[in-house]
Amino acid sequence: MAFGSSEDVSGFKFLFFLAVIYALMSALAYSVIHMKFINPLGNDAPLDRFSEARTVQHVRMLSQEIDGRQEGRPGLKLAAEYIKGQLGVIKERASSNVRIEIEETTVSGSFNMLFLGHNIGLGYRNHTNIVMRISSVDSKDTDPSVLVNGHFDSPLASPGAGDCGSCVASMLEIARLIVDSGWVPYRPIIFLFNGAEELFMLGAHGFMKTHKWRDTIGAFINVEASGTGGPDLVCQSGPSSWPSDVYAEAAIYPMANSAAQDVFPVIPGDTDYRIFSQDYGNIPGLDIIFLFGGYFYHTSYDTVERLIPGSIQARGENLFSIIKTFTNSSKLQNIYQTNYSVVTADTFKDERAVFFDYLSWFMIFYSRRVAKVLHSSPIFFFLVMSFKQGGLCPWLATLCDFMKGLFFHATGIILAIVVPVAFSVLRLLFSSQTMNWFAHPYLAFMMFIPCSLVGLLIPRVIWRRFPLSQDVSIVKTSKEALSDEARFWGAFGFYAVLTLGYLISGLSGGFVTFFVCASLLPAWLSFRSSVKFFGQRSLRSTIFYMLPLVPCLTYSVYFGGFLAQFLIEKMGMMGSLPPPYGHYVTDIIVAALVGIVTGWCIGPLMPLCGHWLARSSILQFLLHLTVFALALSSQFFPYTIDAPKRIVFQHTFRTEGSSQIVESTYDFSVTDSNSLLFLFKHSPEVAKELNVTSEFSFESASFSKRHDWMAIFPVSFLFSNSLKFPAKTDEILRQYEFFPKLSVQNPSVNSEKGPRRVHLELYLGSLEEVWVAVLNITGPLSSWSFADNVLPGTETYGGGPQSYISRLSGPSDGNWTFWLEANSSEALRVDLSVLDQKLVGPAKRLKSLFPNWVDVVAYSSFMSSYIL
């Protein structure tokens, strides 16, 4: 490829200049979001400072020394004993002017919930919570308190170092810090170490329904982890803007933006925040979550070695400062205060605020009322600037040019998304392997940023001569100046319209586009001033345009890079869709996101910098670079031990009675777009064990239905094309003498035509590590003994009839008794599925055959059906 002219050479020099600038901004953003600027303190740190090293010692004990903190396993009880022991040590060290109360409580209850868009009933018994209250000796039991919550149970098959050993360990270190620093809290602080979050927030529910201190809480902080470190982001805040205002005032390393509150409701997952702030309390609070290291979230690789250095140090220092600010706030109220209703009414009248951190250096925070003024001002500027010529006809011509510029800029942004998506689809047409970028995120940027730039530049190339509506002879301005002006104000108008759209829709993320608008105005003034000295199309004038935009562009790279990395890490667990479309979905999503981020990060430069780049030689170069990156990416395997592929392996037993096995199968499913056929191809030992030949295909396979995965409902809705293989039953009969069984106890009929009530007893057999039992009830169910006799909404599960689903959890050393009521003589059908975390010999061996780049969540499921 030869350069056609000196303009081409200038264009390539400018492209190289931009590459260097964005590389520097990316390096800065990378260091911030990976906590490179934090200096973790060691074990020898002063006792009045939070220490990451001391915290990690607790994480190591919880996740490494204790084997498994799942419900049904002995490690959960050991973890509770360890936490209680550490709190006891802290209590012994407390001074005489501090009162410390420690309680271990067991909670039981039942309620209905909408989780991941699905209706479900939840029943639980004897889950352990540990509660510690630190207050001054002069405090009253009714004083408003601050709750700090974290869970010490871990998900299936995971050591839970990040989720949420890091949370519990941070809370232990903060409790110690309060005592050793000599600080006496102005208001009480309650630490809730709850033991059943992974089972759908049961520990938090039990606390809010039964604990004597629940009504004293005036604010809360929920500490969570969706990974092993990185930004400890405020993902939810409310009700009202007060909690986020406290965070903005107190956070030492602020990591928060209100856009997260717009996005969080659509992410598959939930936290205890909803229990305290929404479902069973209207308590103001913060939901603060580790977001990086998502590769290891809910996997066996969530170990202490995977924790991102500096993350816990930043979290601890932030939390301690935030707790102090909460306890000193005059807005901290509870129902025992005489002015509670007045203060609460004033606090809750204030809508959610707009806020964001700038590279964790400082926070920008303003109220919703201020946002209404600020976020509507850009569209006002856009309209006012079209009046500059005066008179109706010149105004219409100017406005027409501005609208053309808006259309051209919007077209470029749309093409910046569409072109990468098209290339992602094109690549997959020639490849059976998706997600090559998963273990190597830089590949996604290499593949999709160049072609996204092509999309941005296409309108500029096509309409190189901007079609002006204004008469040059009348306005006495050059065509180049009018074109640049129309392109600039068109781009400004595009971001102004988006800002107004955010505001009208009630979302809190409008600061993103408002920041762009606010940065474009000084950039335009700087450019106009420089033109007088350097000319309209000189490189120096362009540099003067870029300089005021640097802070905005740096933030765009920081936030956009964080968003892209977070999404890429999460694509391994977002579920699989049926072919042929499921093959393309993940790559399309990532390509579209990179296109959006590219348009956001580079789009503001296009109005005045685009003429340097809008050349056919540069477009050809970018396309060649894209093709090269696409070809290069095909040489990379999607997974590594640092970015494992997730599979779910269920050893299914269908039983009759308490001792008979009807069928035994191995069921497998994946949680991303690379199917089980891909897995067997690259796991020859597993394929050999399952008698999977090279000719194996979905057409010849036995599919397991969604109903077969009832034990992990509703997560099973993420699966498609799950396969099952026959398995032997000999080993399980030697492992367990009795299997779960549902039996009828004292059936009664209220009247011949009235409701029919059936009393049932669930016997869990001799299973050793029961995590949960799931009931799927179909038929004329009118009431039950769960959730105060209130039925949840119905579900259509596995293509069957509408049904009611309930999950039961808690120690399995006793039987469950409950009743179901039918409003007709038609039979009720109950399908039972019990999840046991132990595997028998052959299943253990099969699990061990998978390569180390595969993370296997494996368990046994005992299924049986009953007609009542």
C-alpha positions in Angstrom: 0.0 0.0 0.0 1.6 3.3 -1.2 0.8 6.7 0.2 -1.0 8.8 -2.4 0.1 12.2 -1.3 1.6 14.3 1.4 -1.9 14.6 2.9 -1.8 10.8 3.3 1.5 11.1 5.1 0.1 13.8 7.4 -2.9 11.6 8.0 -0.8 8.6 9.1 1.3 10.8 11.3 -1.8 12.1 13.0 -3.1 8.6 13.3 0.1 7.5 15.0 -0.1 10.6 17.3 -3.6 9.6 18.3 -2.4 6.0 19.0 0.3 7.3 21.3 -2.1 9.6 23.2 -4.7 6.9 23.7 -2.0 4.3 24.7 -0.9 6.7 27.4 -4.5 7.2 28.6 -5.1 3.5 28.5 -2.0 2.8 30.6 -3.2 5.3 33.2 -6.7 3.8 33.2 -5.3 0.3 33.5 -3.2 1.2 36.5 -6.2 2.8 38.2 -8.7 0.0 37.7 -6.1 -2.7 38.6 -5.3 -0.8 41.9 -1.7 -0.2 40.9 -1.8 3.2 42.8 -2.6 1.5 46.1 0.1 0.5 48.5 -1.2 -2.4 50.6 -0.1 -2.4 54.2 1.6 -5.4 55.8 1.1 -7.3 59.0 3.4 -4.9 60.7 1.2 -1.9 59.9 0.2 0.3 62.9 -2.8 -1.0 64.8 -4.7 2.2 64.0 -4.5 1.5 60.3 -6.4 -0.9 58.1 -4.0 -3.6 56.8 -4.6 -5.7 53.7 -2.1 -8.3 54.9 -3.9 -8.9 58.2 -7.2 -9.1 56.2 -5.8 -11.7 53.8 -4.9 -13.9 56.8 -8.6 -14.1 57.6 -9.4 -14.8 53.9 -6.8 -17.6 53.9 -8.3 -19.2 56.9 -11.8 -19.0 55.6 -11.1 -20.2 52.0 -8.1 -22.4 52.4 -7.8 -23.8 55.9 -11.6 -24.4 56.1 -12.8 -26.8 53.4 -16.0 -25.5 51.9 -18.4 -23.0 53.4 -21.5 -24.2 51.6 -24.8 -25.0 53.3 -24.7 -28.7 54.1 -21.0 -28.9 54.5 -19.1 -28.9 57.9 -17.0 -26.0 56.7 -19.9 -23.5 57.1 -20.1 -24.3 60.8 -16.3 -24.0 61.2 -16.4 -20.7 59.5 -19.0 -19.4 61.9 -16.9 -20.6 64.9 -13.8 -18.9 63.5 -15.7 -15.6 63.0 -17.2 -15.7 66.5 -13.8 -16.5 67.9 -12.2 -13.5 66.2 -14.9 -11.3 67.4 -14.4 -12.6 70.9 -10.7 -11.6 70.7 -11.7 -8.1 69.6 -14.1 -7.8 72.5 -11.4 -8.7 75.0 -9.2 -5.9 73.6 -11.9 -3.2 73.8 -11.5 -0.3 76.2 -13.9 0.3 79.0 -15.8 3.1 77.2 -16.9 0.8 74.4 -19.6 -1.8 74.7 -19.4 -4.9 72.5 -22.2 -7.4 72.1 -21.9 -10.6 70.1 -24.7 -13.0 69.3 -24.9 -16.2 67.3 -28.5 -16.6 66.0 -30.3 -19.3 64.0 -32.9 -18.0 61.6 -35.8 -19.8 60.0 -38.6 -18.6 57.7 -40.4 -18.7 54.4 -41.2 -16.1 51.8 -41.7 -15.6 48.1 -39.3 -13.9 45.7 -38.9 -12.8 42.1 -35.3 -13.8 41.2 -33.8 -13.5 37.8 -37.3 -12.8 36.5 -38.7 -16.0 37.9 -41.1 -16.7 40.7 -40.0 -18.9 43.6 -41.0 -19.8 47.1 -38.2 -20.1 49.7 -38.3 -22.0 52.9 -35.3 -22.2 55.2 -34.5 -23.4 58.7 -31.6 -23.0 61.2 -29.3 -20.9 59.1 -26.6 -19.2 61.2 -26.0 -15.5 61.5 -23.4 -13.9 63.7 -24.0 -10.3 64.8 -21.7 -7.9 66.6 -22.8 -4.5 67.9 -20.2 -1.9 68.8 -21.4 1.2 70.7 -20.4 3.6 73.4 -21.2 2.7 77.0 -23.6 5.6 77.1 -25.6 4.5 74.0 -29.2 3.4 74.3 -30.6 0.2 72.7 -32.9 2.4 70.6 -30.2 4.6 69.2 -30.0 4.6 65.4 -27.3 2.3 64.1 -25.3 1.6 61.0 -25.4 -1.9 59.7 -22.4 -3.5 57.8 -23.4 -6.7 56.1 -21.4 -9.5 54.4 -22.0 -13.2 54.0 -19.7 -16.0 55.0 -21.3 -18.8 53.0 -19.8 -19.5 49.5 -21.3 -20.8 46.3 -21.3 -24.4 45.1 -17.8 -25.9 44.5 -16.0 -22.6 45.3 -13.6 -21.7 48.1 -15.1 -18.3 48.0 -12.0 -16.2 48.7 -13.4 -13.2 46.9 -17.1 -14.1 47.2 -17.2 -13.4 50.0 -14.3 -14.3 52.2 -12.8 -10.9 51.3 -16.0 -9.2 52.6 -16.0 -11.1 56.0 -12.3 -10.6 56.4 -12.6 -6.8 55.7 -15.4 -6.6 58.3 -13.3 -8.4 60.9 -10.3 -6.0 60.3 -12.6 -3.0 60.5 -14.1 -4.2 63.8 -10.6 -4.6 65.1 -9.6 -1.2 63.8 -12.5 0.5 65.6 -11.3 -1.0 68.9 -7.6 -0.6 68.4 -7.8 3.0 67.0 -9.5 4.2 70.2 -12.4 5.6 68.2 -15.7 5.5 70.1 -18.6 5.5 67.6 -21.1 8.3 68.0 -23.8 5.9 67.0 -23.8 2.0 67.3 -22.4 -0.1 64.5 -23.8 -3.5 63.8 -21.7 -6.1 61.9 -23.9 -8.8 60.4 -22.0 -11.9 59.3 -24.8 -13.8 57.5 -24.5 -17.4 56.6 -27.0 -17.9 53.8 -26.7 -15.3 51.0 -25.9 -17.7 48.2 -29.2 -19.5 48.8 -31.1 -16.3 47.7 -30.4 -13.9 50.6 -31.9 -16.0 53.4 -29.6 -14.8 56.1 -30.4 -11.2 55.5 -34.1 -12.0 55.4 -33.9 -13.9 58.7 -32.2 -10.9 60.3 -34.8 -8.4 59.1 -37.7 -10.6 60.2 -36.5 -11.7 63.6 -33.6 -9.8 65.1 -34.2 -7.4 68.0 -31.8 -4.8 66.5 -33.5 -4.7 63.0 -35.6 -1.6 63.9 -32.6 0.4 65.1 -30.9 0.5 61.7 -30.8 3.9 60.1 -28.4 3.1 57.3 -26.5 0.1 55.9 -23.6 -0.9 53.8 -23.7 -4.2 52.0 -20.3 -5.5 51.1 -20.2 -8.0 48.2 -17.9 -9.4 45.5 -18.5 -10.4 41.9 -14.8 -11.2 41.4 -11.5 -11.1 43.3 -10.9 -7.3 43.4 -10.4 -4.3 41.3 -12.8 -1.3 41.6 -15.0 -1.7 44.7 -17.9 0.0 42.9 -21.0 1.4 44.4 -23.5 -0.5 42.2 -26.7 0.5 44.1 -27.6 3.4 46.4 -30.8 4.5 47.9 -33.5 5.2 48.7 -32.9 8.9 48.2 -29.5 10.5 47.5 -28.3 10.6 51.1 -26.2 7.3 51.0 -24.4 8.3 47.8 -23.8 11.8 49.3 -22.2 10.2 52.4 -20.0 8.1 50.1 -19.0 11.1 48.0 -18.0 13.0 51.2 -16.2 10.1 52.9 -14.6 7.8 50.3 -10.8 8.0 50.3 -10.6 6.1 47.0 -14.0 6.9 45.4 -15.2 4.3 43.0 -18.8 5.0 42.1 -21.0 6.2 39.3 -24.7 6.5 39.2 -24.8 4.8 35.7 -24.2 1.5 37.6 -27.6 1.9 39.1 -29.2 2.0 35.7 -27.3 -1.1 34.6 -27.5 -3.3 37.7 -31.1 -4.3 37.4 -30.5 -6.0 34.1 -27.5 -8.0 35.3 -28.3 -11.7 36.2 -27.8 -11.6 39.9 -28.8 -10.0 43.1 -27.4 -9.1 46.6 -28.6 -8.6 50.2 -29.1 -4.9 49.3 -32.6 -5.7 48.0 -33.6 -7.2 51.3 -32.5 -4.2 53.4 -33.5 -1.4 51.0 -36.4 -2.8 49.0 -38.1 -6.0 50.0 -38.1 -6.0 53.8 -37.0 -2.5 54.7 -36.8 0.9 53.4 -33.4 1.6 54.8 -31.0 3.9 53.1 -27.8 2.1 52.1 -25.0 1.3 49.7 -24.3 -1.8 47.7 -20.5 -2.0 47.3 -19.1 -4.8 45.1 -15.7 -6.0 43.8 -16.1 -6.2 40.1 -12.9 -7.5 38.5 -11.6 -11.0 38.6 -14.9 -12.2 37.3 -13.2 -15.1 35.6 -13.0 -16.8 39.0 -16.4 -15.7 40.4 -18.3 -18.8 41.5 -15.6 -21.1 40.4 -13.0 -23.4 42.1 -10.4 -20.8 41.2 -11.7 -18.2 43.6 -8.7 -18.6 45.9 -6.7 -16.3 48.0 -3.9 -16.2 45.4 -6.4 -14.7 42.9 -7.1 -11.6 45.0 -6.0 -8.4 43.2 -3.4 -6.6 45.4 -4.5 -3.3 46.7 -8.2 -4.0 46.3 -8.8 -4.9 49.9 -6.7 -2.0 51.2 -8.8 0.5 49.2 -12.0 -1.2 50.4 -11.0 -1.2 54.0 -9.9 2.5 54.1 -13.1 3.5 52.2 -15.4 1.5 54.5 -13.9 2.8 57.7 -14.2 6.4 56.6 -17.8 5.9 55.3 -18.9 4.2 58.5 -17.6 7.1 60.5 -19.5 9.6 58.3 -22.7 7.6 58.5 -22.5 7.4 62.4 -22.0 11.2 62.6 -24.8 12.2 60.2 -27.8 14.0 61.5 -29.9 12.1 58.9 -29.2 8.8 60.6 -32.6 8.0 62.1 -34.8 5.1 63.1 -38.4 4.6 64.1 -37.6 5.3 67.8 -36.7 8.9 67.2 -39.4 11.5 67.8 -38.6 13.4 64.6 -38.2 10.3 62.6 -41.1 10.9 60.3 -40.1 14.5 59.5 -36.4 13.7 58.8 -37.4 10.6 56.8 -39.8 12.6 54.7 -37.2 15.2 53.9 -34.5 12.6 53.2 -36.7 10.4 51.0 -38.1 13.5 49.1 -34.7 13.9 47.6 -34.4 11.8 44.5 -31.4 9.7 43.5 -28.5 12.0 42.7 -26.0 12.0 39.9 -22.4 11.1 40.8 -19.2 9.7 39.4 -15.6 9.3 40.4 -12.8 10.7 38.3 -10.1 7.9 38.1 -10.7 7.2 41.8 -9.1 10.6 42.5 -12.2 12.6 43.5 -16.0 12.5 43.3 -18.4 14.7 41.3 -21.8 14.8 43.0 -24.9 16.8 42.3 -28.6 16.5 43.2 -31.3 15.4 40.8 -32.7 18.9 40.9 -29.4 20.3 39.7 -29.1 17.6 37.1 -32.4 18.7 35.6 -30.9 22.1 34.9 -27.5 21.0 33.9 -28.6 18.1 31.7 -31.1 20.2 29.8 -28.7 23.0 29.2 -26.7 21.4 26.3 -29.8 21.3 24.1 -30.4 24.9 24.9 -26.9 25.8 23.8 -27.4 23.8 20.6 -30.5 25.8 19.6 -29.1 29.2 20.7 -26.0 28.8 18.6 -28.1 28.4 15.4 -29.4 32.0 16.0 -26.0 33.5 15.7 -26.6 34.9 12.2 -29.9 36.6 13.1 -33.0 36.7 11.0 -35.3 33.8 10.2 -33.8 32.6 6.9 -30.1 32.5 8.1 -31.3 30.8 11.4 -33.1 28.1 9.4 -30.1 27.6 7.2 -27.8 27.4 10.1 -30.1 25.0 12.0 -30.4 22.9 8.9 -26.6 22.6 8.7 -26.4 21.8 12.4 -29.0 19.1 11.9 -27.0 17.6 9.0 -24.0 17.6 11.2 -26.0 15.8 13.9 -27.2 13.2 11.4 -23.6 12.7 10.0 -22.2 12.2 13.6 -25.0 9.9 14.6 -24.4 7.9 11.4 -20.7 7.6 12.2 -21.5 6.4 15.8 -24.0 3.8 14.6 -21.5 2.5 11.9 -18.8 2.4 14.6 -21.0 -0.3 16.2 -22.4 -2.0 13.1 -19.1 -2.5 11.3 -17.4 -4.4 14.2 -20.5 -6.5 14.6 -20.4 -7.3 10.9 -16.8 -8.4 11.1 -17.5 -10.5 14.2 -20.2 -12.4 12.3 -18.0 -12.7 9.2 -15.2 -14.3 11.3 -17.5 -16.8 12.8 -18.8 -17.9 9.4 -15.3 -19.5 8.9 -14.7 -20.7 12.4 -16.4 -23.2 14.8 -14.7 -21.6 17.8 -16.1 -18.4 19.4 -14.8 -16.1 22.2 -11.1 -16.2 21.2 -10.8 -12.9 23.0 -12.1 -14.3 26.3 -8.7 -15.2 27.9 -6.9 -12.4 25.9 -9.1 -9.3 26.1 -6.6 -7.3 24.0 -7.6 -9.3 21.0 -11.1 -7.9 21.2 -9.6 -4.4 21.1 -7.2 -5.3 18.3 -10.0 -6.8 16.2 -12.8 -4.3 16.7 -11.3 -0.9 17.4 -9.7 -0.4 13.8 -13.0 -1.4 12.1 -14.9 0.7 14.5 -12.8 3.7 13.4 -13.6 2.8 9.8 -17.3 3.1 10.8 -16.7 6.5 12.4 -14.9 7.8 9.3 -17.2 6.5 6.6 -19.6 9.5 6.7 -16.7 11.8 6.5 -15.3 10.1 3.5 -18.7 9.9 1.7 -19.6 13.5 2.4 -16.1 15.0 2.2 -17.6 18.1 0.9 -20.2 19.0 3.5 -23.5 20.0 1.7 -24.1 23.5 3.2 -27.5 25.2 3.3 -26.0 28.6 4.2 -24.9 31.0 1.5 -21.1 31.6 1.8 -21.4 35.0 0.1 -23.9 36.2 2.7 -22.2 34.9 5.9 -18.8 35.9 4.5 -17.2 32.8 5.9 -15.2 30.1 4.1 -16.8 26.7 3.3 -14.2 25.0 5.4 -15.1 27.1 8.4 -18.9 26.6 7.9 -18.4 22.8 7.4 -16.3 22.5 10.6 -18.8 24.5 12.5 -21.7 22.4 11.3 -19.9 19.2 12.1 -18.9 20.4 15.6 -22.4 21.7 16.6 -23.9 18.6 15.0 -21.8 16.4 17.2 -22.6 18.6 20.2 -26.3 18.3 19.4 -26.0 14.5 19.2 -24.6 14.3 22.8 -27.1 17.0 23.9 -30.0 14.9 22.7 -28.6 11.8 24.4 -28.2 13.8 27.7 -31.8 15.0 27.5 -32.9 11.5 26.7 -31.2 10.2 29.9 -32.9 12.9 31.9 -36.4 12.3 30.5 -36.2 8.6 31.0 -35.3 9.1 34.7 -31.9 7.4 34.4 -28.9 8.5 36.3 -26.2 8.0 33.7 -26.7 11.2 31.8 -23.4 12.6 33.3 -21.6 10.5 30.7 -22.8 12.5 27.7 -23.1 15.7 29.7 -19.4 15.5 30.5 -18.7 15.3 26.7 -20.9 18.3 26.1 -19.3 20.3 28.8 -15.8 19.5 27.4 -16.7 20.3 23.8 -17.5 23.9 24.6 -14.0 24.9 25.8 -12.5 22.8 23.1 -14.5 24.8 20.5 -13.4 28.1 22.0 -9.8 27.0 22.1 -10.0 26.0 18.5 -11.6 29.3 17.4 -8.9 31.2 19.2 -6.1 29.2 17.6 -7.6 29.6 14.1 -6.7 33.3 14.1 -3.1 32.4 14.5 -2.6 29.0 12.8 -5.4 28.7 10.2 -8.6 26.6 9.9 -7.1 23.3 9.0 -3.7 23.4 10.6 -2.3 20.7 12.9 -1.7 23.3 15.6 -5.4 24.4 15.6 -6.4 20.7 15.8 -4.1 20.2 18.8 -5.6 23.2 20.5 -9.0 21.7 20.0 -7.9 18.4 21.5 -6.2 19.8 24.6 -9.4 20.8 26.5 -10.9 17.4 25.6 -8.1 15.4 27.3 -9.7 15.1 30.7 -13.0 14.0 29.2 -11.3 11.5 26.8 -9.2 10.1 29.7 -12.4 9.5 31.7 -14.0 7.9 28.7 -11.1 5.5 28.3 -11.1 4.8 32.0 -14.8 4.1 32.3 -15.1 2.5 28.8 -12.1 0.2 29.4 -13.5 -0.8 32.8 -16.9 -1.6 31.2 -15.3 -3.7 28.4 -13.1 -5.7 30.7 -16.0 -6.3 33.1 -18.2 -7.6 30.3 -15.6 -9.8 28.7 -14.9 -11.5 32.1 -18.7 -12.0 32.6 -19.3 -13.5 29.1 -18.1 -16.9 30.4 -21.2 -17.2 32.6 -23.9 -15.4 30.7 -25.5 -18.6 29.4 -25.8 -20.4 26.1 -28.4 -20.0 23.5 -29.5 -22.6 20.9 -27.7 -22.8 17.6 -27.3 -21.4 15.0 -27.8 -17.9 16.6 -26.3 -18.7 19.9 -23.0 -19.3 18.2 -22.8 -15.6 17.3 -24.3 -13.8 20.3 -21.3 -13.4 22.6 -19.0 -12.1 19.9 -21.7 -9.7 18.6 -22.2 -8.4 22.1 -18.4 -7.8 22.7 -18.0 -6.3 19.2 -20.9 -3.9 19.8 -19.6 -2.9 23.2 -16.1 -2.2 21.8 -17.8 -0.1 19.0 -19.8 1.9 21.6 -16.7 2.5 23.7 -14.7 3.5 20.6 -17.4 5.9 19.5 -17.5 7.4 23.0 -13.8 7.7 23.3 -12.9 9.0 19.8 -16.3 10.4 18.6 -15.8 13.9 20.2 -12.6 14.3 18.1 -14.2 13.5 14.8 -15.8 16.9 13.9 -12.4 18.7 13.6 -9.9 15.9 13.6 -11.7 13.7 11.0 -10.3 15.5 8.0 -6.8 14.2 8.9 -8.0 10.6 8.9 -10.8 10.5 6.3 -8.6 9.2 3.5 -9.0 6.0 1.5 -5.4 5.0 2.3 -6.1 5.2 6.1 -9.3 3.3 5.7 -7.5 0.6 3.8 -4.8 0.4 6.5 -7.4 0.1 9.2 -9.2 -2.7 7.3 -6.0 -4.5 6.7 -5.2 -4.2 10.4 -8.7 -5.6 11.2 -8.2 -8.6 8.9 -4.8 -9.3 10.4 -6.2 -9.1 14.0 -9.1 -11.4 13.0 -6.6 -13.9 11.5 -4.3 -13.6 14.5 -7.1 -14.2 17.0 -8.0 -17.5 15.4 -4.6 -18.8 16.6 -5.5 -18.2 20.2 -7.4 -20.7 22.4 -10.4 -19.1 24.2 -9.5 -20.4 27.6 -6.7 -20.7 30.1 -6.4 -21.6 33.8 -6.6 -17.8 34.4 -9.8 -17.6 32.3 -11.5 -21.0 32.6 -14.5 -22.4 30.8 -17.4 -23.1 33.1 -19.4 -26.3 32.9 -22.0 -27.8 35.1 -21.8 -31.5 35.7 -24.8 -33.2 37.4 -24.9 -36.8 38.3 -28.6 -37.4 38.2 -30.4 -40.3 40.0 -34.1 -40.9 39.4 -35.5 -42.7 42.4 -38.6 -44.5 43.6 -39.2 -44.9 47.3 -36.3 -44.5 49.6 -34.0 -47.2 48.2 -34.6 -47.8 44.5 -32.7 -46.2 41.6 -34.7 -46.1 38.4 -32.1 -44.3 36.2 -28.7 -42.8 36.5 -27.2 -40.3 34.1 -24.4 -37.8 33.7 -25.8 -34.5 32.6 -23.6 -31.7 31.2 -24.2 -28.1 30.3 -22.1 -25.1 29.5 -22.6 -21.4 30.3 -21.1 -19.8 27.2 -21.4 -20.0 23.4 -18.8 -22.8 22.9 -20.9 -25.9 23.1 -20.3 -29.3 24.6 -19.1 -30.5 21.2 -16.3 -28.0 21.5 -15.6 -29.2 25.0 -15.4 -32.9 24.0 -13.2 -32.1 21.1 -10.6 -30.5 23.3 -11.1 -33.0 26.3 -10.3 -36.3 24.6 -10.1 -38.2 27.9 -13.5 -37.1 28.9 -14.9 -37.9 25.5 -13.3 -41.4 25.7 -14.8 -42.0 29.2 -18.3 -41.1 27.9 -17.8 -43.0 24.6 -18.1 -39.9 22.5 -16.6 -40.5 19.1 -15.3 -38.0 16.6 -18.5 -38.4 14.6 -20.6 -37.3 17.6 -23.1 -34.5 16.9 -26.1 -33.0 18.5 -28.3 -34.9 16.0 -27.1 -38.2 17.6 -27.0 -37.0 21.2 -29.4 -37.4 24.1 -30.6 -34.1 25.4 -31.3 -33.4 29.0 -34.4 -31.3 29.5 -34.5 -28.1 31.5 -36.7 -30.0 34.0 -33.7 -32.3 34.7 -31.8 -29.3 36.1 -34.6 -28.3 38.6 -32.1 -28.5 41.5 -30.5 -25.3 40.4 -33.6 -23.4 39.3 -33.7 -20.7 38.0 -30.0 -20.7 36.9 -30.9 -23.6 34.6 -32.6 -21.1 32.3 -29.1 -20.1 31.2 -28.6 -23.5 29.7 -29.4 -24.9 26.2 -28.3 -28.1 24.4 -27.5 -29.9 27.6 -26.5 -33.5 27.1 -26.9 -36.6 29.1 -25.1 -39.9 29.1 -25.9 -43.2 30.9 -24.2 -43.9 34.2 -23.9 -46.8 36.5 -25.7 -47.0 39.9 -23.6 -49.5 41.9 -21.5 -47.0 43.6 -24.4 -44.8 44.9 -26.0 -47.8 46.5 -22.9 -48.4 48.5 -22.6 -44.7 49.4 -26.1 -44.2 50.6 -28.6 -46.6 52.2 -31.6 -44.3 51.8 -32.6 -41.6 49.3 -34.9 -38.6 49.6 -38.6 -39.4 49.7 -41.9 -37.5 50.0 -44.7 -39.2 51.9 -48.3 -38.3 52.7 -49.1 -37.8 56.4 -52.8 -37.7 57.6 -54.6 -36.6 54.5 -57.8 -34.8 55.1 -60.6 -33.4 53.1 -62.5 -30.3 54.4 -65.6 -31.1 52.4 -66.6 -33.1 49.4 -66.5 -30.1 47.1 -64.2 -27.8 49.1 -60.4 -27.5 49.3 -58.4 -30.7 49.8 -55.4 -30.4 52.1 -52.6 -32.9 51.9 -50.0 -33.1 54.7 -46.5 -34.1 53.6 -43.2 -35.1 55.1 -39.9 -34.8 53.2 -37.3 -37.3 54.3 -33.8 -36.5 52.9 -32.5 -40.0 53.4 -28.9 -40.6 54.3 -27.5 -37.8 52.0 -24.5 -36.1 53.7 -24.1 -32.7 52.1 -27.6 -31.5 51.1 -27.5 -27.9 49.7 -31.1 -27.5 48.7 -34.3 -29.4 48.0 -36.6 -28.1 45.2 -40.3 -28.8 44.8 -42.1 -28.3 41.5 -45.8 -28.5 42.1 -48.4 -28.7 39.3 -52.1 -29.0 39.4 -54.9 -27.1 41.2 -52.8 -25.8 44.1 -54.7 -23.1 46.0 -52.6 -22.7 49.1 -49.6 -24.1 51.0 -48.0 -23.8 54.4 -45.0 -21.7 53.1 -44.8 -17.9 52.9 -47.7 -17.2 55.2 -49.9 -19.4 52.9 -49.3 -17.1 49.9 -48.4 -18.7 46.6 -45.7 -17.2 44.3 -46.4 -16.5 40.7 -46.5 -19.6 38.4 -43.7 -20.8 36.2 -43.8 -22.8 33.0 -40.8 -25.1 33.6 -39.2 -27.3 31.0 -42.1 -26.9 28.6 -44.5 -28.4 31.1 -47.7 -27.0 32.6 -47.8 -24.0 34.9 -46.3 -24.9 38.3 -45.2 -23.5 41.6 -41.6 -23.9 42.7 -40.2 -23.8 46.2 -36.7 -24.2 47.5 -36.0 -25.6 50.9 -32.7 -25.3 52.7 -31.2 -25.9 56.1 -29.6 -28.7 58.1 -30.8 -32.1 56.7 -30.8 -34.0 60.0 -34.6 -33.6 60.4 -37.6 -34.1 58.2 -39.5 -31.2 56.5 -43.3 -31.2 57.2 -45.7 -29.0 55.3 -49.1 -29.1 53.6 -50.5 -28.4 50.2 -54.1 -27.4 49.4 -55.9 -28.2 46.2 -59.1 -26.5 45.2 -60.5 -29.4 43.3 -60.3 -33.2 43.3 -57.8 -33.1 40.4 -54.5 -34.7 41.4 -51.5 -32.6 42.4 -48.1 -33.6 41.0 -45.0 -32.9 43.0 -41.5 -33.3 41.4 -38.7 -33.4 44.0 -35.1 -32.7 43.3 -32.5 -32.7 46.0 -28.9 -31.4 45.5 -26.2 -33.3 47.3 -22.7 -31.9 47.0 -21.0 -35.3 47.3 -20.0 -37.3 44.2 -19.5 -41.1 44.1 -16.4 -42.7 42.7 -17.0 -42.8 38.9 -18.3 -39.3 38.9 -15.3 -38.1 40.8 -13.0 -39.8 38.4 -14.9 -38.3 35.4 -14.6 -34.8 36.9 -10.8 -35.2 37.4 -10.4 -36.0 33.6 -11.3 -32.4 32.5 -8.3 -30.2 31.6 -7.2 -27.4 34.0 -8.7 -24.7 31.7 -12.2 -26.1 32.6 -13.9 -25.3 35.9 -16.4 -28.0 36.8 -19.3 -27.4 39.2 -20.3 -30.9 40.0 -22.9 -32.4 42.3 -25.4 -35.2 42.6 -29.2 -34.6 42.0 -31.8 -37.1 43.4 -35.1 -36.7 41.5 -38.5 -38.3 42.2 -42.1 -37.6 41.3 -45.4 -38.0 43.3 -49.1 -37.9 42.4 -51.2 -36.7 45.4 
